[in-house]
């Protein structure tokens, strides 16, 4: 039985909050046409709602507890780190096959371009160009390796402007932000042109590309997308025009890829998460834990901005850090350069729980468990559960002292949110804060403070976008889509049986019912074969340092 080709266009960070006004203004007619003639709705992201776990769930159809990716770094249940770190995520860390691996096993040809966390590229039946977390100087970022020549000399995985901006000490100045926008234009234009050539030349059964620019632009120019701006800071008309122009280009590329795929193709436009305004308040979760009697510092220590280790961790080895240090008094200069890690200020012999930042408004709290952590003090069993109960109960009544509003919207045990063999590596309790709050790993005299201005005006939200169009799609359908549903739905559209143990489902309500009657969902008896997760030896120390600084410059760390 013949199945029509499939084209998936990922708009990283795409949200209806940003796109609806552009569609209403007639600036994105191709996306508007696909939505009007197809099925569409919101796409619920993972928790946390960001790149690493979301795209990993998209690829596998599994929740983070089964594919093993919860952040940009490999999770370690024994770690005492208060800031994110460790081996970076990669295909070696992903402990499950991607849906295109299943397509390849069935003889289907695929073309995969710029999906995050696909470095180093695994062999596929077709071609693959790796995405975010590909080292800048990587000599093998495509499969097959010779495909790199087809991309052209100007192809880049990620515009390498951020290191320069970070070091120039002008993050919030408009010229630097305009440079960011121009670099996104150039990088995505080259990517779109390459994708059209690859699609027309190779004609895969499934073609997938992710455009990263909606995420980058939403982070740095959100006020230009939801038409809000801080009081006294009017929008720059030229920047507004430039932002809109970029989304018009995105729409043109959507139209060109759709046309190149042909009238019988199934086209899906989706995102890994949505967007909204950046946080206006900082929540010091470790200060809050200290107030509960669960975390203790060595005498005279603080983990906040008054501790040199805080600045060492935040600024890493950037030119900005060197510039700041050079202007400190000699005594403080020596202290900063010799500062220890922030976690060294914690008295672990008297600490029962501590928090790290999983994503902007999501914290992971680890219990200092005896027999797991090297200095663990909480016995397993009833006392461990009592600590988790205390954290969850206290989170339910944590209020912002200035506003009286709840700080935490959800607090739960890890096993209540995820399932699978990797849950044991995850933090013991997950705290999801209200969107106006950002988690700060350090401590402060207060549990909540006003946020300091940053170069990011937009931040992730759980609601992404989903549009499906084609002869197999039911016009006007409004499916309730979870991130894990994409993989089984794509497998079904390609004519493959669905592994029974996937966490997602086929979106049958989005399919044309006549087409579905001719192509009923078939379940496979085989189960997903997990591969051992290991991020070792994927990156050199130099590559890992550069990529970590890049993530910090993007604001993820």
C-alpha positions in Angstrom: 0.0 0.0 0.0 1.4 3.4 -1.0 1.5 6.2 1.6 1.9 9.9 0.7 5.1 11.7 1.6 5.3 13.5 5.0 6.8 16.9 5.6 7.3 18.0 9.2 8.3 21.6 9.8 9.4 22.4 13.4 9.1 26.0 14.6 11.2 25.8 17.8 9.3 27.9 20.4 6.4 28.6 18.1 3.3 29.8 20.0 -0.1 31.0 18.9 0.3 34.0 21.2 3.0 35.2 18.7 1.6 33.7 15.5 -2.1 34.6 15.8 -1.5 38.4 15.4 0.7 37.7 12.4 -1.9 35.4 10.8 -4.6 38.0 11.5 -2.5 40.7 9.8 -2.1 38.5 6.7 1.6 38.2 7.2 1.7 34.4 7.2 -0.7 33.3 4.5 0.8 29.8 4.0 0.5 28.9 7.6 -3.0 30.4 7.7 -4.0 28.3 4.7 -2.7 25.1 6.2 -4.5 25.8 9.5 -7.8 26.7 7.8 -7.9 23.6 5.6 -6.5 21.2 8.2 -6.4 20.2 11.9 -4.8 22.4 14.4 -4.5 23.3 18.1 -2.1 23.6 21.0 0.6 21.1 21.6 1.4 20.4 25.3 5.1 20.2 25.9 7.0 18.2 28.5 7.9 19.2 32.0 10.2 21.2 31.9 8.9 22.7 28.7 12.2 23.2 26.8 14.4 22.0 24.1 16.2 18.9 25.6 13.3 16.9 27.0 10.7 18.1 24.5 12.5 17.3 21.3 13.7 14.0 22.9 10.0 13.1 23.6 9.1 14.2 20.1 11.7 11.9 18.6 10.9 8.8 20.6 7.2 9.0 21.7 8.4 8.4 25.2 8.3 10.4 28.4 11.6 11.7 29.9 11.7 8.9 32.4 12.2 6.4 29.6 14.4 8.3 27.1 16.5 9.7 30.0 16.8 13.4 28.9 15.5 15.9 31.4 17.9 18.8 30.7 20.9 19.7 28.6 23.0 17.6 31.0 23.0 14.0 32.0 21.2 13.6 35.3 23.1 12.2 38.3 21.2 11.3 41.4 24.3 11.6 43.5 25.3 15.1 42.4 25.7 17.9 44.8 25.8 20.5 42.1 23.5 23.5 42.6 24.0 24.7 39.0 23.5 22.6 35.9 26.6 20.7 34.7 28.1 17.4 33.8 28.1 15.5 30.5 26.1 17.3 27.8 23.1 15.6 26.2 23.6 14.0 22.8 22.4 11.0 20.8 24.5 8.9 23.1 22.4 10.0 26.1 19.1 9.3 24.3 18.2 5.8 25.6 15.6 4.9 22.9 15.2 4.8 19.1 13.9 7.9 17.3 10.8 7.4 15.1 13.0 7.7 12.0 15.0 4.7 13.2 11.8 2.7 13.1 11.0 4.1 9.7 14.5 3.0 8.4 14.0 -0.5 9.8 10.8 -0.7 7.7 12.6 0.5 4.5 11.3 4.1 4.6 13.7 6.9 3.5 14.0 9.9 5.8 15.6 13.3 5.7 16.2 15.0 9.1 17.6 18.5 9.4 18.5 20.5 12.5 16.7 18.6 15.2 18.3 19.4 18.5 20.3 16.7 20.3 21.0 14.7 17.2 24.8 15.0 17.4 26.7 12.9 16.7 24.5 11.8 13.7 23.4 8.2 13.8 23.1 6.3 10.5 19.7 6.6 8.9 18.1 5.4 5.7 18.5 8.7 4.0 20.3 11.7 5.4 20.6 13.6 8.7 22.0 17.1 9.6 22.5 17.5 13.3 21.1 20.4 15.3 21.6 22.3 18.6 24.6 21.1 20.6 26.7 20.4 17.5 30.2 21.7 18.1 31.0 24.7 15.9 34.0 23.1 14.3 32.6 19.6 14.0 33.8 17.9 10.9 31.1 15.2 10.9 27.7 16.7 11.6 25.9 15.0 8.7 25.0 11.4 7.7 26.3 10.5 5.3 29.5 12.6 5.9 29.6 13.7 2.2 26.2 15.4 2.6 27.9 18.4 4.2 29.1 19.4 0.7 25.5 19.6 -0.5 24.6 22.1 2.3 27.1 24.6 1.0 29.9 26.6 2.7 27.6 29.1 4.4 25.5 26.5 6.2 25.7 26.8 10.1 23.9 24.8 12.7 23.6 27.8 15.0 24.6 31.4 14.4 27.8 31.9 16.5 27.0 35.5 17.5 26.3 34.9 21.2 29.9 34.5 22.4 30.7 37.9 20.9 27.7 39.5 22.4 28.3 38.0 25.8 31.8 39.4 25.8 31.0 42.8 24.5 29.1 43.9 27.7 26.3 45.3 25.6 23.7 42.5 25.9 20.8 44.8 26.4 21.7 47.4 23.7 19.7 47.4 20.6 22.6 47.2 18.1 23.7 43.8 19.6 20.1 42.6 19.5 19.8 43.7 15.9 22.9 41.8 15.0 21.3 38.7 16.6 18.3 39.1 14.4 20.3 39.6 11.2 22.4 36.5 12.0 19.2 34.5 12.4 18.0 35.7 9.1 21.2 34.6 7.4 21.4 31.2 9.1 17.8 30.3 8.5 17.8 31.5 4.8 20.8 29.2 4.1 19.0 26.4 5.9 15.8 26.8 4.0 17.5 26.9 0.7 19.5 23.8 1.6 16.3 22.0 2.6 14.5 22.7 -0.6 17.5 21.3 -2.6 17.6 18.2 -0.4 13.9 17.6 -0.6 13.7 17.9 -4.3 16.9 15.9 -4.9 16.4 13.0 -2.5 12.6 12.8 -2.3 12.5 11.0 1.1 9.3 9.4 2.4 9.5 11.7 5.5 11.3 15.0 5.6 11.8 16.9 8.8 13.4 20.3 9.5 13.5 22.4 12.6 13.8 26.2 12.3 15.4 27.5 15.5 14.7 31.2 14.9 11.2 31.5 16.4 12.7 30.5 19.8 15.7 32.8 19.6 13.6 35.8 18.4 11.0 35.1 21.1 13.6 35.0 23.8 15.2 38.3 22.8 12.3 40.2 21.2 9.2 38.9 22.9 7.8 42.4 23.4 7.8 42.8 19.6 5.6 39.7 19.2 3.0 40.2 22.0 3.2 44.0 21.6 4.1 44.7 25.2 7.0 46.7 26.4 8.3 47.9 29.8 6.9 51.3 30.8 8.9 54.1 29.2 10.5 51.8 26.6 8.6 52.2 23.3 9.1 49.6 20.6 11.6 50.5 17.9 9.7 50.7 14.6 12.5 49.3 12.5 13.0 46.3 14.9 9.3 45.6 14.8 9.4 45.6 11.0 12.5 43.3 11.0 10.9 40.8 13.4 7.7 40.7 11.3 9.8 40.3 8.1 11.6 37.3 9.5 8.3 35.6 10.3 7.1 36.4 6.8 10.3 34.6 5.5 9.4 31.6 7.7 6.0 31.5 6.2 7.4 31.7 2.7 9.7 28.7 3.5 6.6 26.8 4.8 4.9 27.4 1.5 7.9 26.4 -0.6 8.5 23.2 1.3 4.8 22.4 1.1 4.7 23.0 -2.6 7.9 20.9 -3.1 6.4 18.0 -1.3 3.4 17.9 -3.7 -0.4 18.0 -3.3 -0.7 14.5 -1.8 1.7 15.1 1.0 0.8 15.3 4.7 2.3 18.5 6.1 2.7 19.0 9.9 3.8 22.2 11.5 4.7 21.9 15.2 6.7 23.4 18.0 8.4 22.0 21.1 6.9 24.6 23.5 5.3 28.0 23.5 6.3 31.4 24.8 5.3 34.2 27.1 6.8 37.2 29.0 10.0 36.6 31.0 9.9 36.3 34.7 9.6 39.4 36.8 10.4 37.8 40.1 13.3 35.6 41.3 12.6 32.7 43.7 15.4 31.5 45.8 14.4 27.9 46.3 17.5 27.0 48.4 16.7 30.0 50.8 13.2 28.6 51.1 14.6 25.2 51.9 16.9 26.7 54.5 13.8 28.4 56.1 12.2 24.9 56.3 15.3 23.7 58.2 16.2 21.4 55.3 19.4 23.2 54.1 22.3 24.6 56.1 25.2 26.8 55.1 28.6 27.0 56.7 28.9 29.9 59.1 29.0 33.3 57.3 28.3 31.8 53.9 25.7 32.9 51.3 25.0 31.5 47.8 23.7 34.7 46.3 25.4 37.6 44.6 27.5 38.5 47.6 29.4 35.1 47.2 32.3 35.3 44.7 31.5 31.7 43.8 28.1 32.9 42.5 29.8 35.1 39.9 32.3 32.4 39.1 29.5 30.0 38.2 27.3 32.6 36.4 30.0 34.2 34.3 32.3 31.2 33.6 35.3 32.1 31.6 33.9 35.0 29.5 35.4 38.3 28.5 32.7 39.9 30.6 33.9 38.1 33.7 37.5 39.1 33.1 36.4 42.7 32.6 34.4 42.7 35.8 37.2 41.0 37.8 39.8 43.5 36.5 37.8 46.4 38.1 37.6 44.8 41.6 39.8 45.7 44.5 42.9 43.4 44.7 41.6 41.5 47.7 38.2 40.7 46.1 39.9 40.0 42.8 41.9 37.3 44.4 38.8 35.9 46.2 36.9 35.6 43.0 39.7 34.0 41.1 40.2 31.5 43.9 36.5 31.0 44.7 35.2 27.5 45.2 32.0 26.1 43.8 28.7 27.5 45.1 27.8 24.1 46.6 30.9 24.3 48.8 29.2 26.9 51.0 26.6 24.2 52.0 27.1 22.3 55.2 26.1 18.9 53.8 26.4 17.3 57.2 23.3 19.3 58.2 21.4 19.5 54.9 18.5 17.2 54.1 17.5 18.7 50.7 18.8 21.1 48.1 17.6 22.5 44.8 19.0 23.0 41.3 17.5 24.7 38.3 16.0 22.4 35.7 14.6 25.2 33.6 13.6 28.9 34.2 10.6 28.2 36.4 11.2 24.6 37.2 13.4 23.4 40.1 14.5 19.9 41.0 14.9 19.2 44.7 17.2 16.3 45.6 17.1 14.7 49.0 20.5 14.2 50.6 20.0 10.5 50.9 22.1 8.2 53.0 23.7 5.5 50.8 23.2 7.5 47.6 24.9 10.9 48.2 28.4 10.7 49.6 27.5 12.8 52.6 23.8 11.7 52.8 22.1 12.1 56.1 18.4 11.2 55.3 17.8 7.4 55.8 15.9 5.7 53.0 12.3 4.7 53.6 10.0 6.6 55.9 12.3 9.5 56.7 13.0 10.0 53.0 9.3 10.1 52.2 8.8 12.4 55.2 11.2 14.9 53.7 9.5 14.8 50.3 6.1 15.2 52.0 7.4 18.2 53.9 8.7 19.9 50.7 5.5 19.2 48.8 3.2 20.5 51.6 5.3 23.6 52.2 5.3 24.4 48.4 1.5 24.4 48.4 1.5 27.3 50.9 4.6 29.2 49.8 3.5 32.8 49.1 5.4 35.7 47.6 5.9 38.0 50.6 5.4 41.1 48.5 2.3 40.1 46.5 0.7 37.3 48.5 0.5 35.2 45.3 1.4 31.5 45.3 5.0 30.9 44.1 4.6 27.2 43.2 1.8 25.9 40.9 2.8 22.3 41.1 4.9 20.2 43.4 5.2 16.4 43.1 7.3 13.4 43.5 9.3 12.5 40.4 7.6 9.1 40.0 4.2 10.9 39.9 5.4 12.9 36.8 7.6 10.4 35.0 7.9 6.7 34.6 10.7 4.5 33.4 14.1 3.2 34.2 15.7 6.7 34.3 13.4 8.2 36.9 15.8 7.1 39.6 18.4 9.6 38.2 16.0 12.6 38.4 15.5 15.0 41.3 13.3 13.5 44.0 10.8 16.4 43.9 9.9 18.6 41.0 8.6 22.2 41.6 6.9 24.1 38.8 6.7 27.8 39.7 4.2 30.3 38.4 5.4 31.8 35.1 6.3 35.2 36.7 9.0 33.5 38.8 12.4 32.2 37.8 14.3 29.8 40.0 17.6 31.0 41.4 19.9 28.3 42.7 21.8 30.6 45.1 20.5 32.0 48.4 19.4 35.5 49.4 18.2 37.2 52.6 14.7 36.9 51.1 13.0 33.9 49.4 11.6 36.1 46.6 13.0 39.4 45.1 12.2 41.4 42.0 14.1 40.1 39.0 17.1 42.0 37.7 16.8 43.1 34.0 18.2 40.6 31.6 18.7 40.4 27.9 15.8 37.9 27.5 12.3 39.4 27.4 10.5 36.1 26.6 10.4 32.7 28.3 9.0 29.3 27.5 5.4 28.2 28.1 4.0 24.7 27.9 1.6 25.4 25.0 3.2 24.9 21.6 1.5 24.8 18.2 0.2 22.0 16.0 -1.1 22.1 12.4 -1.7 19.1 10.1 -2.8 19.3 6.5 -3.3 16.9 3.6 -5.6 14.3 2.2 -5.2 12.1 5.3 -6.2 15.0 7.7 -9.7 15.9 8.9 -10.4 19.6 8.1 -11.5 21.5 11.2 -10.4 19.0 13.8 -9.1 20.4 17.0 -7.1 17.5 18.6 -5.7 17.6 22.1 -2.0 17.0 21.3 0.8 15.8 23.7 4.4 15.9 22.6 4.6 12.1 22.8 1.7 11.8 20.3 3.8 13.0 17.4 6.0 9.9 17.0 3.1 7.3 16.9 1.0 9.6 14.6 3.9 9.9 12.1 4.6 6.2 12.2 0.9 5.5 11.4 0.8 8.1 8.6 3.8 6.3 7.1 2.0 2.9 7.3 3.9 1.4 10.2 2.4 -0.5 13.2 2.7 1.3 16.5 4.8 -0.2 19.3 2.4 -0.9 22.1 4.6 0.6 24.8 5.0 4.1 23.4 3.7 6.7 25.8 2.0 8.7 23.0 -1.0 7.8 20.9 -2.1 8.1 17.3 -4.1 11.3 16.9 -7.0 9.6 15.3 -9.3 12.5 15.8 -7.1 14.6 13.5 -7.3 12.1 10.7 -9.9 12.0 7.9 -12.3 9.3 9.0 -12.6 7.8 5.5 -8.8 7.6 5.2 -8.6 6.1 8.7 -11.2 3.4 7.8 -8.9 2.4 4.9 -5.8 2.7 7.1 -6.7 1.5 10.6 -4.2 1.8 13.4 -2.2 -1.4 13.8 -0.3 -2.2 17.0 3.0 -4.0 17.1 3.8 -6.7 19.6 7.4 -5.7 19.9 8.4 -3.4 22.7 10.9 -0.5 22.6 14.4 -1.7 23.0 16.3 0.8 25.2 19.9 1.5 24.6 22.3 2.3 27.5 22.5 6.0 28.0 26.0 7.4 28.1 27.3 10.8 27.2 30.9 9.9 27.7 33.5 10.8 25.0 31.0 12.5 22.7 32.5 15.9 23.2 36.1 17.0 23.8 36.6 19.1 27.0 37.1 22.2 24.8 33.8 21.5 22.8 31.9 20.9 26.0 33.2 24.2 27.5 32.2 26.1 24.3 28.8 24.6 24.1 28.1 25.2 27.8 29.1 28.9 27.3 26.8 29.0 24.3 23.9 27.7 26.4 24.7 30.2 29.1 24.7 33.0 26.5 21.3 31.8 25.3 20.1 32.2 28.9 19.5 28.5 29.5 22.1 28.2 32.3 
